[in-house]
């Protein structure tokens, strides 16, 4: 089936990461701190995807993005 090809290569990690990133950005735009948590989940999944895809630049990028979101989560004030 066509959908099996979409999920088999990277186990659907890329789709879940993209969904978490989109929802996380939406939450941050609505001034909800939980958006940073979702975005950190997305970047963690992005790191897993990058390792499976054998892409060192994506590992570095997602690690930096995770660090930035963690910093923003800690510094968040209403």
PDB file of N, H, CA, C and O in Angstrom:
ATOM      1  N   UNK A   1       0.835  -1.181   0.000  1.00  0.00           N
ATOM      2  CA  UNK A   1       0.000   0.000   0.000  1.00  0.00           C
ATOM      3  C   UNK A   1       0.881   1.246   0.000  1.00  0.00           C
ATOM      4  O   UNK A   1       2.010   1.223   0.491  1.00  0.00           O
ATOM      5  N   UNK A   2       0.355   2.324  -0.553  1.00  0.00           N
ATOM      6  H   UNK A   2      -0.562   2.343  -0.952  1.00  0.00           H
ATOM      7  CA  UNK A   2       1.115   3.566  -0.681  1.00  0.00           C
ATOM      8  C   UNK A   2       1.481   4.159   0.674  1.00  0.00           C
ATOM      9  O   UNK A   2       2.567   4.720   0.824  1.00  0.00           O
ATOM     10  N   UNK A   3       0.605   4.047   1.652  1.00  0.00           N
ATOM     11  H   UNK A   3      -0.276   3.591   1.530  1.00  0.00           H
ATOM     12  CA  UNK A   3       0.872   4.648   2.961  1.00  0.00           C
ATOM     13  C   UNK A   3       1.961   3.904   3.723  1.00  0.00           C
ATOM     14  O   UNK A   3       2.622   4.491   4.580  1.00  0.00           O
ATOM     15  N   UNK A   4       2.159   2.630   3.429  1.00  0.00           N
ATOM     16  H   UNK A   4       1.622   2.153   2.732  1.00  0.00           H
ATOM     17  CA  UNK A   4       3.227   1.884   4.084  1.00  0.00           C
ATOM     18  C   UNK A   4       4.589   2.416   3.669  1.00  0.00           C
ATOM     19  O   UNK A   4       5.514   2.449   4.481  1.00  0.00           O
ATOM     20  N   UNK A   5       4.722   2.833   2.413  1.00  0.00           N
ATOM     21  H   UNK A   5       3.970   2.806   1.754  1.00  0.00           H
ATOM     22  CA  UNK A   5       5.977   3.412   1.953  1.00  0.00           C
ATOM     23  C   UNK A   5       6.266   4.722   2.668  1.00  0.00           C
ATOM     24  O   UNK A   5       7.424   5.033   2.947  1.00  0.00           O
ATOM     25  N   UNK A   6       5.227   5.491   2.967  1.00  0.00           N
ATOM     26  H   UNK A   6       4.286   5.238   2.740  1.00  0.00           H
ATOM     27  CA  UNK A   6       5.420   6.771   3.644  1.00  0.00           C
ATOM     28  C   UNK A   6       5.984   6.590   5.048  1.00  0.00           C
ATOM     29  O   UNK A   6       6.793   7.400   5.500  1.00  0.00           O
ATOM     30  N   UNK A   7       5.563   5.537   5.738  1.00  0.00           N
ATOM     31  H   UNK A   7       4.905   4.880   5.371  1.00  0.00           H
ATOM     32  CA  UNK A   7       5.932   5.365   7.135  1.00  0.00           C
ATOM     33  C   UNK A   7       7.054   4.365   7.377  1.00  0.00           C
ATOM     34  O   UNK A   7       7.649   4.384   8.455  1.00  0.00           O
ATOM     35  N   UNK A   8       7.366   3.501   6.434  1.00  0.00           N
ATOM     36  H   UNK A   8       6.883   3.486   5.559  1.00  0.00           H
ATOM     37  CA  UNK A   8       8.351   2.451   6.671  1.00  0.00           C
ATOM     38  C   UNK A   8       9.780   2.950   6.783  1.00  0.00           C
ATOM     39  O   UNK A   8      10.517   2.508   7.664  1.00  0.00           O
ATOM     40  N   UNK A   9      10.187   3.862   5.908  1.00  0.00           N
ATOM     41  H   UNK A   9       9.588   4.221   5.192  1.00  0.00           H
ATOM     42  CA  UNK A   9      11.596   4.237   5.860  1.00  0.00           C
ATOM     43  C   UNK A   9      12.067   4.910   7.151  1.00  0.00           C
ATOM     44  O   UNK A   9      13.130   4.575   7.673  1.00  0.00           O
ATOM     45  N   UNK A  10      11.288   5.847   7.660  1.00  0.00           N
ATOM     46  H   UNK A  10      10.424   6.119   7.236  1.00  0.00           H
ATOM     47  CA  UNK A  10      11.685   6.570   8.875  1.00  0.00           C
ATOM     48  C   UNK A  10      10.680   6.376  10.006  1.00  0.00           C
ATOM     49  O   UNK A  10      10.663   7.156  10.958  1.00  0.00           O
ATOM     50  N   UNK A  11       9.851   5.356   9.913  1.00  0.00           N
ATOM     51  H   UNK A  11       9.865   4.722   9.139  1.00  0.00           H
ATOM     52  CA  UNK A  11       8.896   4.977  10.963  1.00  0.00           C
ATOM     53  C   UNK A  11       7.881   6.075  11.288  1.00  0.00           C
ATOM     54  O   UNK A  11       7.270   6.053  12.356  1.00  0.00           O
ATOM     55  N   UNK A  12       7.700   7.027  10.385  1.00  0.00           N
ATOM     56  H   UNK A  12       8.196   7.044   9.517  1.00  0.00           H
ATOM     57  CA  UNK A  12       6.747   8.111  10.614  1.00  0.00           C
ATOM     58  C   UNK A  12       7.267   9.202  11.530  1.00  0.00           C
ATOM     59  O   UNK A  12       6.538  10.137  11.861  1.00  0.00           O
ATOM     60  N   UNK A  13       8.533   9.088  11.947  1.00  0.00           N
ATOM     61  H   UNK A  13       9.125   8.328  11.679  1.00  0.00           H
ATOM     62  CA  UNK A  13       9.116  10.084  12.851  1.00  0.00           C
ATOM     63  C   UNK A  13       9.072  11.471  12.231  1.00  0.00           C
ATOM     64  O   UNK A  13       8.796  12.453  12.919  1.00  0.00           O
ATOM     65  N   UNK A  14       9.344  11.555  10.934  1.00  0.00           N
ATOM     66  H   UNK A  14       9.568  10.757  10.375  1.00  0.00           H
ATOM     67  CA  UNK A  14       9.356  12.854  10.258  1.00  0.00           C
ATOM     68  C   UNK A  14       7.977  13.510  10.271  1.00  0.00           C
ATOM     69  O   UNK A  14       7.873  14.728  10.418  1.00  0.00           O
ATOM     70  N   UNK A  15       6.932  12.722  10.119  1.00  0.00           N
ATOM     71  H   UNK A  15       7.017  11.732   9.999  1.00  0.00           H
ATOM     72  CA  UNK A  15       5.574  13.277  10.128  1.00  0.00           C
ATOM     73  C   UNK A  15       5.177  13.757  11.524  1.00  0.00           C
ATOM     74  O   UNK A  15       4.573  14.819  11.676  1.00  0.00           O
ATOM     75  N   UNK A  16       5.517  12.972  12.531  1.00  0.00           N
ATOM     76  H   UNK A  16       6.007  12.109  12.407  1.00  0.00           H
ATOM     77  CA  UNK A  16       5.188  13.361  13.908  1.00  0.00           C
ATOM     78  C   UNK A  16       5.975  14.612  14.296  1.00  0.00           C
ATOM     79  O   UNK A  16       5.437  15.506  14.949  1.00  0.00           O
ATOM     80  N   UNK A  17       7.244  14.679  13.898  1.00  0.00           N
ATOM     81  H   UNK A  17       7.681  13.953  13.367  1.00  0.00           H
ATOM     82  CA  UNK A  17       8.069  15.853  14.191  1.00  0.00           C
ATOM     83  C   UNK A  17       7.483  17.103  13.543  1.00  0.00           C
ATOM     84  O   UNK A  17       7.404  18.156  14.175  1.00  0.00           O
ATOM     85  N   UNK A  18       7.074  16.985  12.290  1.00  0.00           N
ATOM     86  H   UNK A  18       7.138  16.129  11.777  1.00  0.00           H
ATOM     87  CA  UNK A  18       6.488  18.134  11.591  1.00  0.00           C
ATOM     88  C   UNK A  18       5.197  18.584  12.264  1.00  0.00           C
ATOM     89  O   UNK A  18       4.967  19.782  12.428  1.00  0.00           O
ATOM     90  N   UNK A  19       4.361  17.639  12.652  1.00  0.00           N
ATOM     91  H   UNK A  19       4.548  16.666  12.519  1.00  0.00           H
ATOM     92  CA  UNK A  19       3.102  17.977  13.320  1.00  0.00           C
ATOM     93  C   UNK A  19       3.357  18.672  14.662  1.00  0.00           C
ATOM     94  O   UNK A  19       2.705  19.666  14.982  1.00  0.00           O
ATOM     95  N   UNK A  20       4.302  18.152  15.442  1.00  0.00           N
ATOM     96  H   UNK A  20       4.832  17.345  15.182  1.00  0.00           H
ATOM     97  CA  UNK A  20       4.633  18.774  16.731  1.00  0.00           C
ATOM     98  C   UNK A  20       5.184  20.184  16.533  1.00  0.00           C
ATOM     99  O   UNK A  20       4.866  21.086  17.308  1.00  0.00           O
ATOM    100  N   UNK A  21       6.005  20.380  15.506  1.00  0.00           N
ATOM    101  H   UNK A  21       6.264  19.647  14.877  1.00  0.00           H
ATOM    102  CA  UNK A  21       6.567  21.706  15.238  1.00  0.00           C
ATOM    103  C   UNK A  21       5.473  22.700  14.862  1.00  0.00           C
ATOM    104  O   UNK A  21       5.481  23.838  15.333  1.00  0.00           O
ATOM    105  N   UNK A  22       4.547  22.283  14.030  1.00  0.00           N
ATOM    106  H   UNK A  22       4.541  21.359  13.648  1.00  0.00           H
ATOM    107  CA  UNK A  22       3.462  23.174  13.606  1.00  0.00           C
ATOM    108  C   UNK A  22       2.579  23.550  14.792  1.00  0.00           C
ATOM    109  O   UNK A  22       2.245  24.720  14.977  1.00  0.00           O
ATOM    110  N   UNK A  23       2.204  22.560  15.589  1.00  0.00           N
ATOM    111  H   UNK A  23       2.475  21.610  15.439  1.00  0.00           H
ATOM    112  CA  UNK A  23       1.361  22.845  16.758  1.00  0.00           C
ATOM    113  C   UNK A  23       2.136  23.691  17.772  1.00  0.00           C
ATOM    114  O   UNK A  23       1.572  24.598  18.385  1.00  0.00           O
ATOM    115  N   UNK A  24       3.420  23.397  17.947  1.00  0.00           N
ATOM    116  H   UNK A  24       3.878  22.661  17.448  1.00  0.00           H
ATOM    117  CA  UNK A  24       4.251  24.178  18.858  1.00  0.00           C
ATOM    118  C   UNK A  24       4.337  25.637  18.446  1.00  0.00           C
ATOM    119  O   UNK A  24       4.223  26.526  19.290  1.00  0.00           O
ATOM    120  N   UNK A  25       4.538  25.895  17.156  1.00  0.00           N
ATOM    121  H   UNK A  25       4.630  25.173  16.471  1.00  0.00           H
ATOM    122  CA  UNK A  25       4.579  27.278  16.669  1.00  0.00           C
ATOM    123  C   UNK A  25       3.245  27.972  16.887  1.00  0.00           C
ATOM    124  O   UNK A  25       3.202  29.148  17.248  1.00  0.00           O
ATOM    125  N   UNK A  26       2.164  27.250  16.670  1.00  0.00           N
ATOM    126  H   UNK A  26       2.198  26.295  16.377  1.00  0.00           H
ATOM    127  CA  UNK A  26       0.827  27.810  16.887  1.00  0.00           C
ATOM    128  C   UNK A  26       0.651  28.209  18.354  1.00  0.00           C
ATOM    129  O   UNK A  26       0.158  29.297  18.654  1.00  0.00           O
ATOM    130  N   UNK A  27       1.056  27.325  19.257  1.00  0.00           N
ATOM    131  H   UNK A  27       1.456  26.442  19.013  1.00  0.00           H
ATOM    132  CA  UNK A  27       0.940  27.617  20.693  1.00  0.00           C
ATOM    133  C   UNK A  27       1.800  28.815  21.087  1.00  0.00           C
ATOM    134  O   UNK A  27       1.351  29.678  21.842  1.00  0.00           O
ATOM    135  N   UNK A  28       3.023  28.872  20.585  1.00  0.00           N
ATOM    136  H   UNK A  28       3.387  28.171  19.972  1.00  0.00           H
ATOM    137  CA  UNK A  28       3.895  30.006  20.901  1.00  0.00           C
ATOM    138  C   UNK A  28       3.276  31.301  20.387  1.00  0.00           C
ATOM    139  O   UNK A  28       3.334  32.331  21.059  1.00  0.00           O
ATOM    140  N   UNK A  29       2.689  31.247  19.208  1.00  0.00           N
ATOM    141  H   UNK A  29       2.642  30.410  18.662  1.00  0.00           H
ATOM    142  CA  UNK A  29       2.003  32.415  18.655  1.00  0.00           C
ATOM    143  C   UNK A  29       0.829  32.858  19.509  1.00  0.00           C
ATOM    144  O   UNK A  29       0.465  34.034  19.511  1.00  0.00           O
ATOM    145  N   UNK A  30       0.240  31.923  20.231  1.00  0.00           N
ATOM    146  H   UNK A  30       0.536  30.968  20.230  1.00  0.00           H
ATOM    147  CA  UNK A  30      -0.861  32.238  21.153  1.00  0.00           C
ATOM    148  C   UNK A  30      -0.365  32.478  22.576  1.00  0.00           C
ATOM    149  O   UNK A  30      -1.147  32.493  23.528  1.00  0.00           O
ATOM    150  N   UNK A  31       0.951  32.664  22.703  1.00  0.00           N
ATOM    151  H   UNK A  31       1.585  32.652  21.931  1.00  0.00           H
ATOM    152  CA  UNK A  31       1.585  32.969  23.996  1.00  0.00           C
ATOM    153  C   UNK A  31       1.373  31.871  25.043  1.00  0.00           C
ATOM    154  O   UNK A  31       1.121  32.152  26.215  1.00  0.00           O
ATOM    155  N   UNK A  32       1.480  30.630  24.601  1.00  0.00           N
ATOM    156  H   UNK A  32       1.685  30.402  23.649  1.00  0.00           H
ATOM    157  CA  UNK A  32       1.375  29.488  25.514  1.00  0.00           C
ATOM    158  C   UNK A  32       2.747  28.832  25.633  1.00  0.00           C
ATOM    159  O   UNK A  32       3.363  28.453  24.637  1.00  0.00           O
ATOM    160  N   UNK A  33       3.201  28.712  26.856  1.00  0.00           N
ATOM    161  H   UNK A  33       2.701  29.020  27.665  1.00  0.00           H
ATOM    162  CA  UNK A  33       4.528  28.166  27.124  1.00  0.00           C
ATOM    163  C   UNK A  33       4.672  26.723  26.641  1.00  0.00           C
ATOM    164  O   UNK A  33       5.776  26.291  26.310  1.00  0.00           O
ATOM    165  N   UNK A  34       3.591  25.991  26.599  1.00  0.00           N
ATOM    166  H   UNK A  34       2.694  26.342  26.868  1.00  0.00           H
ATOM    167  CA  UNK A  34       3.623  24.593  26.152  1.00  0.00           C
ATOM    168  C   UNK A  34       4.137  24.462  24.721  1.00  0.00           C
ATOM    169  O   UNK A  34       4.590  23.390  24.321  1.00  0.00           O
ATOM    170  N   UNK A  35       4.070  25.535  23.956  1.00  0.00           N
ATOM    171  H   UNK A  35       3.702  26.407  24.281  1.00  0.00           H
ATOM    172  CA  UNK A  35       4.582  25.509  22.592  1.00  0.00           C
ATOM    173  C   UNK A  35       6.061  25.171  22.540  1.00  0.00           C
ATOM    174  O   UNK A  35       6.510  24.472  21.632  1.00  0.00           O
ATOM    175  N   UNK A  36       6.823  25.668  23.516  1.00  0.00           N
ATOM    176  H   UNK A  36       6.458  26.236  24.253  1.00  0.00           H
ATOM    177  CA  UNK A  36       8.250  25.357  23.553  1.00  0.00           C
ATOM    178  C   UNK A  36       8.475  23.872  23.825  1.00  0.00           C
ATOM    179  O   UNK A  36       9.388  23.264  23.266  1.00  0.00           O
ATOM    180  N   UNK A  37       7.650  23.298  24.676  1.00  0.00           N
ATOM    181  H   UNK A  37       6.908  23.791  25.130  1.00  0.00           H
ATOM    182  CA  UNK A  37       7.756  21.866  24.971  1.00  0.00           C
ATOM    183  C   UNK A  37       7.474  21.042  23.719  1.00  0.00           C
ATOM    184  O   UNK A  37       8.195  20.091  23.417  1.00  0.00           O
ATOM    185  N   UNK A  38       6.434  21.410  23.003  1.00  0.00           N
ATOM    186  H   UNK A  38       5.848  22.183  23.249  1.00  0.00           H
ATOM    187  CA  UNK A  38       6.113  20.695  21.760  1.00  0.00           C
ATOM    188  C   UNK A  38       7.223  20.864  20.732  1.00  0.00           C
ATOM    189  O   UNK A  38       7.576  19.922  20.022  1.00  0.00           O
ATOM    190  N   UNK A  39       7.766  22.072  20.661  1.00  0.00           N
ATOM    191  H   UNK A  39       7.479  22.836  21.237  1.00  0.00           H
ATOM    192  CA  UNK A  39       8.837  22.305  19.692  1.00  0.00           C
ATOM    193  C   UNK A  39      10.091  21.528  20.082  1.00  0.00           C
ATOM    194  O   UNK A  39      10.816  21.055  19.207  1.00  0.00           O
ATOM    195  N   UNK A  40      10.361  21.387  21.392  1.00  0.00           N
ATOM    196  H   UNK A  40       9.772  21.771  22.103  1.00  0.00           H
ATOM    197  CA  UNK A  40      11.504  20.570  21.822  1.00  0.00           C
ATOM    198  C   UNK A  40      11.274  19.096  21.482  1.00  0.00           C
ATOM    199  O   UNK A  40      12.213  18.389  21.116  1.00  0.00           O
ATOM    200  N   UNK A  41      10.042  18.637  21.599  1.00  0.00           N
ATOM    201  H   UNK A  41       9.279  19.211  21.896  1.00  0.00           H
ATOM    202  CA  UNK A  41       9.716  17.274  21.180  1.00  0.00           C
ATOM    203  C   UNK A  41       9.957  17.123  19.679  1.00  0.00           C
ATOM    204  O   UNK A  41      10.510  16.120  19.228  1.00  0.00           O
ATOM    205  N   UNK A  42       9.540  18.123  18.916  1.00  0.00           N
ATOM    206  H   UNK A  42       9.091  18.937  19.283  1.00  0.00           H
ATOM    207  CA  UNK A  42       9.732  18.086  17.461  1.00  0.00           C
ATOM    208  C   UNK A  42      11.210  18.026  17.102  1.00  0.00           C
ATOM    209  O   UNK A  42      11.604  17.260  16.222  1.00  0.00           O
ATOM    210  N   UNK A  43      12.037  18.830  17.779  1.00  0.00           N
ATOM    211  H   UNK A  43      11.717  19.452  18.494  1.00  0.00           H
ATOM    212  CA  UNK A  43      13.462  18.814  17.453  1.00  0.00           C
ATOM    213  C   UNK A  43      14.134  17.524  17.928  1.00  0.00           C
ATOM    214  O   UNK A  43      15.088  17.059  17.305  1.00  0.00           O
ATOM    215  N   UNK A  44      13.648  16.948  19.017  1.00  0.00           N
ATOM    216  H   UNK A  44      12.873  17.325  19.523  1.00  0.00           H
ATOM    217  CA  UNK A  44      14.181  15.649  19.458  1.00  0.00           C
ATOM    218  C   UNK A  44      13.875  14.574  18.415  1.00  0.00           C
ATOM    219  O   UNK A  44      14.731  13.757  18.076  1.00  0.00           O
ATOM    220  N   UNK A  45      12.655  14.589  17.919  1.00  0.00           N
ATOM    221  H   UNK A  45      11.960  15.252  18.194  1.00  0.00           H
ATOM    222  CA  UNK A  45      12.288  13.655  16.847  1.00  0.00           C
ATOM    223  C   UNK A  45      13.064  13.971  15.573  1.00  0.00           C
ATOM    224  O   UNK A  45      13.415  13.070  14.810  1.00  0.00           O
ATOM    225  N   UNK A  46      13.328  15.252  15.349  1.00  0.00           N
ATOM    226  H   UNK A  46      13.044  15.984  15.968  1.00  0.00           H
ATOM    227  CA  UNK A  46      14.130  15.659  14.194  1.00  0.00           C
ATOM    228  C   UNK A  46      15.544  15.104  14.270  1.00  0.00           C
ATOM    229  O   UNK A  46      16.125  14.729  13.252  1.00  0.00           O
ATOM    230  N   UNK A  47      16.090  15.052  15.468  1.00  0.00           N
ATOM    231  H   UNK A  47      15.618  15.357  16.295  1.00  0.00           H
ATOM    232  CA  UNK A  47      17.424  14.466  15.653  1.00  0.00           C
ATOM    233  C   UNK A  47      17.384  12.972  15.333  1.00  0.00           C
ATOM    234  O   UNK A  47      18.270  12.451  14.656  1.00  0.00           O
ATOM    235  N   UNK A  48      16.357  12.292  15.822  1.00  0.00           N
ATOM    236  H   UNK A  48      15.637  12.715  16.372  1.00  0.00           H
ATOM    237  CA  UNK A  48      16.216  10.857  15.519  1.00  0.00           C
ATOM    238  C   UNK A  48      16.084  10.633  14.014  1.00  0.00           C
ATOM    239  O   UNK A  48      16.703   9.728  13.455  1.00  0.00           O
ATOM    240  N   UNK A  49      15.273  11.466  13.367  1.00  0.00           N
ATOM    241  H   UNK A  49      14.770  12.201  13.822  1.00  0.00           H
ATOM    242  CA  UNK A  49      15.107  11.368  11.919  1.00  0.00           C
ATOM    243  C   UNK A  49      16.434  11.604  11.205  1.00  0.00           C
ATOM    244  O   UNK A  49      16.784  10.877  10.275  1.00  0.00           O
ATOM    245  N   UNK A  50      17.170  12.625  11.647  1.00  0.00           N
ATOM    246  H   UNK A  50      16.886  13.215  12.402  1.00  0.00           H
ATOM    247  CA  UNK A  50      18.443  12.960  11.006  1.00  0.00           C
ATOM    248  C   UNK A  50      19.450  11.825  11.138  1.00  0.00           C
ATOM    249  O   UNK A  50      20.229  11.566  10.220  1.00  0.00           O
ATOM    250  N   UNK A  51      19.432  11.156  12.274  1.00  0.00           N
ATOM    251  H   UNK A  51      18.800  11.367  13.020  1.00  0.00           H
ATOM    252  CA  UNK A  51      20.332  10.014  12.465  1.00  0.00           C
ATOM    253  C   UNK A  51      19.948   8.881  11.514  1.00  0.00           C
ATOM    254  O   UNK A  51      20.815   8.271  10.887  1.00  0.00           O
ATOM    255  N   UNK A  52      18.654   8.601  11.410  1.00  0.00           N
ATOM    256  H   UNK A  52      17.950   9.096  11.920  1.00  0.00           H
ATOM    257  CA  UNK A  52      18.196   7.556  10.479  1.00  0.00           C
ATOM    258  C   UNK A  52      18.501   7.921   9.027  1.00  0.00           C
ATOM    259  O   UNK A  52      18.823   7.053   8.215  1.00  0.00           O
ATOM    260  N   UNK A  53      18.397   9.214   8.707  1.00  0.00           N
ATOM    261  H   UNK A  53      18.136   9.919   9.366  1.00  0.00           H
ATOM    262  CA  UNK A  53      18.640   9.684   7.342  1.00  0.00           C
ATOM    263  C   UNK A  53      20.128   9.915   7.074  1.00  0.00           C
ATOM    264  O   UNK A  53      20.520  10.250   5.957  1.00  0.00           O
ATOM    265  N   UNK A  54      20.954   9.731   8.117  1.00  0.00           N
ATOM    266  H   UNK A  54      20.635   9.459   9.024  1.00  0.00           H
ATOM    267  CA  UNK A  54      22.405   9.931   8.002  1.00  0.00           C
ATOM    268  C   UNK A  54      22.730  11.349   7.521  1.00  0.00           C
ATOM    269  O   UNK A  54      23.457  11.537   6.546  1.00  0.00           O
ATOM    270  N   UNK A  55      22.177  12.336   8.224  1.00  0.00           N
ATOM    271  H   UNK A  55      21.586  12.183   9.016  1.00  0.00           H
ATOM    272  CA  UNK A  55      22.364  13.736   7.854  1.00  0.00           C
ATOM    273  C   UNK A  55      22.937  14.539   9.027  1.00  0.00           C
ATOM    274  O   UNK A  55      22.178  15.076   9.833  1.00  0.00           O
ATOM    275  N   UNK A  56      24.263  14.626   9.127  1.00  0.00           N
ATOM    276  H   UNK A  56      24.880  14.190   8.472  1.00  0.00           H
ATOM    277  CA  UNK A  56      24.876  15.390  10.214  1.00  0.00           C
ATOM    278  C   UNK A  56      24.419  16.855  10.294  1.00  0.00           C
ATOM    279  O   UNK A  56      24.227  17.357  11.402  1.00  0.00           O
ATOM    280  N   UNK A  57      24.235  17.562   9.168  1.00  0.00           N
ATOM    281  H   UNK A  57      24.391  17.155   8.268  1.00  0.00           H
ATOM    282  CA  UNK A  57      23.768  18.950   9.289  1.00  0.00           C
ATOM    283  C   UNK A  57      22.402  19.062   9.970  1.00  0.00           C
ATOM    284  O   UNK A  57      22.160  20.014  10.712  1.00  0.00           O
ATOM    285  N   UNK A  58      21.518  18.107   9.728  1.00  0.00           N
ATOM    286  H   UNK A  58      21.715  17.334   9.126  1.00  0.00           H
ATOM    287  CA  UNK A  58      20.212  18.132  10.398  1.00  0.00           C
ATOM    288  C   UNK A  58      20.335  17.834  11.891  1.00  0.00           C
ATOM    289  O   UNK A  58      19.579  18.378  12.696  1.00  0.00           O
ATOM    290  N   UNK A  59      21.276  16.981  12.260  1.00  0.00           N
ATOM    291  H   UNK A  59      21.890  16.539  11.605  1.00  0.00           H
ATOM    292  CA  UNK A  59      21.504  16.709  13.683  1.00  0.00           C
ATOM    293  C   UNK A  59      21.955  17.991  14.371  1.00  0.00           C
ATOM    294  O   UNK A  59      21.445  18.340  15.436  1.00  0.00           O
ATOM    295  N   UNK A  60      22.909  18.692  13.765  1.00  0.00           N
ATOM    296  H   UNK A  60      23.323  18.408  12.900  1.00  0.00           H
ATOM    297  CA  UNK A  60      23.421  19.939  14.339  1.00  0.00           C
ATOM    298  C   UNK A  60      22.318  20.988  14.421  1.00  0.00           C
ATOM    299  O   UNK A  60      22.143  21.625  15.459  1.00  0.00           O
ATOM    300  N   UNK A  61      21.577  21.170  13.334  1.00  0.00           N
ATOM    301  H   UNK A  61      21.720  20.652  12.491  1.00  0.00           H
ATOM    302  CA  UNK A  61      20.504  22.168  13.301  1.00  0.00           C
ATOM    303  C   UNK A  61      19.450  21.889  14.363  1.00  0.00           C
ATOM    304  O   UNK A  61      19.051  22.797  15.093  1.00  0.00           O
ATOM    305  N   UNK A  62      19.001  20.659  14.455  1.00  0.00           N
ATOM    306  H   UNK A  62      19.325  19.922  13.862  1.00  0.00           H
ATOM    307  CA  UNK A  62      17.972  20.316  15.439  1.00  0.00           C
ATOM    308  C   UNK A  62      18.491  20.419  16.871  1.00  0.00           C
ATOM    309  O   UNK A  62      17.732  20.762  17.777  1.00  0.00           O
ATOM    310  N   UNK A  63      19.763  20.130  17.083  1.00  0.00           N
ATOM    311  H   UNK A  63      20.380  19.851  16.347  1.00  0.00           H
ATOM    312  CA  UNK A  63      20.347  20.282  18.417  1.00  0.00           C
ATOM    313  C   UNK A  63      20.375  21.753  18.822  1.00  0.00           C
ATOM    314  O   UNK A  63      20.054  22.091  19.962  1.00  0.00           O
ATOM    315  N   UNK A  64      20.754  22.622  17.899  1.00  0.00           N
ATOM    316  H   UNK A  64      21.015  22.347  16.973  1.00  0.00           H
ATOM    317  CA  UNK A  64      20.763  24.061  18.172  1.00  0.00           C
ATOM    318  C   UNK A  64      19.344  24.561  18.432  1.00  0.00           C
ATOM    319  O   UNK A  64      19.116  25.333  19.363  1.00  0.00           O
ATOM    320  N   UNK A  65      18.396  24.122  17.612  1.00  0.00           N
ATOM    321  H   UNK A  65      18.582  23.494  16.855  1.00  0.00           H
ATOM    322  CA  UNK A  65      17.004  24.546  17.801  1.00  0.00           C
ATOM    323  C   UNK A  65      16.455  24.055  19.136  1.00  0.00           C
ATOM    324  O   UNK A  65      15.711  24.774  19.802  1.00  0.00           O
ATOM    325  N   UNK A  66      16.815  22.838  19.531  1.00  0.00           N
ATOM    326  H   UNK A  66      17.419  22.253  18.990  1.00  0.00           H
ATOM    327  CA  UNK A  66      16.384  22.328  20.837  1.00  0.00           C
ATOM    328  C   UNK A  66      16.925  23.222  21.950  1.00  0.00           C
ATOM    329  O   UNK A  66      16.197  23.599  22.868  1.00  0.00           O
ATOM    330  N   UNK A  67      18.220  23.556  21.855  1.00  0.00           N
ATOM    331  H   UNK A  67      18.811  23.250  21.109  1.00  0.00           H
ATOM    332  CA  UNK A  67      18.845  24.405  22.873  1.00  0.00           C
ATOM    333  C   UNK A  67      18.181  25.771  22.958  1.00  0.00           C
ATOM    334  O   UNK A  67      17.958  26.287  24.054  1.00  0.00           O
ATOM    335  N   UNK A  68      17.866  26.356  21.817  1.00  0.00           N
ATOM    336  H   UNK A  68      18.047  25.937  20.928  1.00  0.00           H
ATOM    337  CA  UNK A  68      17.209  27.663  21.800  1.00  0.00           C
ATOM    338  C   UNK A  68      15.818  27.592  22.419  1.00  0.00           C
ATOM    339  O   UNK A  68      15.419  28.493  23.157  1.00  0.00           O
ATOM    340  N   UNK A  69      15.085  26.536  22.124  1.00  0.00           N
ATOM    341  H   UNK A  69      15.409  25.804  21.525  1.00  0.00           H
ATOM    342  CA  UNK A  69      13.747  26.385  22.701  1.00  0.00           C
ATOM    343  C   UNK A  69      13.807  26.118  24.198  1.00  0.00           C
ATOM    344  O   UNK A  69      12.948  26.589  24.943  1.00  0.00           O
ATOM    345  N   UNK A  70      14.800  25.374  24.645  1.00  0.00           N
ATOM    346  H   UNK A  70      15.498  24.991  24.040  1.00  0.00           H
ATOM    347  CA  UNK A  70      14.971  25.140  26.078  1.00  0.00           C
ATOM    348  C   UNK A  70      15.279  26.461  26.785  1.00  0.00           C
ATOM    349  O   UNK A  70      14.723  26.747  27.846  1.00  0.00           O
ATOM    350  N   UNK A  71      16.163  27.260  26.195  1.00  0.00           N
ATOM    351  H   UNK A  71      16.615  27.027  25.334  1.00  0.00           H
ATOM    352  CA  UNK A  71      16.486  28.575  26.752  1.00  0.00           C
ATOM    353  C   UNK A  71      15.235  29.439  26.846  1.00  0.00           C
ATOM    354  O   UNK A  71      14.977  30.054  27.881  1.00  0.00           O
ATOM    355  N   UNK A  72      14.462  29.487  25.770  1.00  0.00           N
ATOM    356  H   UNK A  72      14.671  28.988  24.930  1.00  0.00           H
ATOM    357  CA  UNK A  72      13.245  30.304  25.757  1.00  0.00           C
ATOM    358  C   UNK A  72      12.208  29.788  26.749  1.00  0.00           C
ATOM    359  O   UNK A  72      11.487  30.576  27.361  1.00  0.00           O
ATOM    360  N   UNK A  73      12.133  28.478  26.906  1.00  0.00           N
ATOM    361  H   UNK A  73      12.718  27.839  26.409  1.00  0.00           H
ATOM    362  CA  UNK A  73      11.210  27.895  27.887  1.00  0.00           C
ATOM    363  C   UNK A  73      11.587  28.345  29.298  1.00  0.00           C
ATOM    364  O   UNK A  73      10.721  28.703  30.095  1.00  0.00           O
ATOM    365  N   UNK A  74      12.883  28.323  29.595  1.00  0.00           N
ATOM    366  H   UNK A  74      13.586  28.032  28.947  1.00  0.00           H
ATOM    367  CA  UNK A  74      13.357  28.717  30.926  1.00  0.00           C
ATOM    368  C   UNK A  74      13.137  30.209  31.171  1.00  0.00           C
ATOM    369  O   UNK A  74      12.761  30.606  32.273  1.00  0.00           O
ATOM    370  N   UNK A  75      13.370  31.037  30.149  1.00  0.00           N
ATOM    371  H   UNK A  75      13.676  30.715  29.254  1.00  0.00           H
ATOM    372  CA  UNK A  75      13.270  32.492  30.313  1.00  0.00           C
ATOM    373  C   UNK A  75      11.845  33.032  30.169  1.00  0.00           C
ATOM    374  O   UNK A  75      11.620  34.228  30.354  1.00  0.00           O
ATOM    375  N   UNK A  76      10.899  32.179  29.847  1.00  0.00           N
ATOM    376  H   UNK A  76      11.082  31.207  29.697  1.00  0.00           H
ATOM    377  CA  UNK A  76       9.519  32.612  29.577  1.00  0.00           C
ATOM    378  C   UNK A  76       8.905  33.292  30.790  1.00  0.00           C
ATOM    379  O   UNK A  76       8.931  32.770  31.905  1.00  0.00           O
ATOM    380  N   UNK A  77       8.353  34.469  30.538  1.00  0.00           N
ATOM    381  H   UNK A  77       8.331  34.892  29.632  1.00  0.00           H
ATOM    382  CA  UNK A  77       7.599  35.198  31.561  1.00  0.00           C
ATOM    383  C   UNK A  77       6.345  35.719  30.907  1.00  0.00           C
ATOM    384  O   UNK A  77       6.370  36.143  29.752  1.00  0.00           O
ATOM    385  N   UNK A  78       5.255  35.691  31.635  1.00  0.00           N
ATOM    386  H   UNK A  78       5.236  35.346  32.574  1.00  0.00           H
ATOM    387  CA  UNK A  78       3.990  36.196  31.076  1.00  0.00           C
ATOM    388  C   UNK A  78       3.950  37.686  31.133  1.00  0.00           C
ATOM    389  O   UNK A  78       2.967  38.293  30.710  1.00  0.00           O
TER     390      UNK A  78
END
